[in-house]
Amino acid sequence: MAVQKSKVTRSRRGMRRSHDSLPKAAISTDETTGERHRRHHMTPDGFHKGRQIVQGDND
């Protein structure tokens, strides 16, 4: 098993971990409904790129 030769400082540890965080999800606004949604995903109402692709139960 590998054993470190000397202590890794908080600064070095932080520098190594600086790229481990997940990026924020890109958010878009639908042209037709104006709803906010994740890029390349449909809106909760079933719209994508201004077209309705899934029929919902909107009674």
Secondary structure, DSSP 8 states (H G I E B T S, - for coil): ----SS---HHHHHHHHTT-S-----EEE-TTT--EEETTS--TTSEETTEE-S-----
